[in-house]
């Protein structure tokens, strides 16, 4: 066997005999997953409210414009 083959066998042995994650390791993974989920949900809710606010503003502008047009028409015919 040459040095390369021995090195590959050592890498394989290390990879196959790795211990499972400790409790702290799993807790870190779970904490990061929860933080990421909370961040994504927060961004989604923020975008939802921003879109709703924009639609409401557009609707309010339309109502104001219609009201102004009606008032203007009444003043001209009066």
C-alpha positions, 0 to 999 in steps of 0.5 A, a space after each residue: 500500500 502506498 501513502 495515498 491509499 493509507 490516507 484514504 483509508 484513514 479518512 474513511 475510518 474517521 468518517 465512518 466512526 464519527 459519534 452522533 451529535 451531542 445534546 448541545 449539538 442538536 440543541 444548537 441545530 434546533 435553535 438555529 432552525 427556529 431562528 431561521 423559521 421565525 425570521 422567514 415568517 416575520 419577513 413574510 408577514 411584513 410583506 403581507 402587511 406592506 401590500 395590504 397597506 398599499 392596497 388600502 392607500 390606493 383605495 382611499 385615494 380613489 374614494 377621495 378622488 371620487 368624493 372630490 369629483 362629486 363635490 366639484 360637479 355639485 358646485 358647478 351645477 348649483 
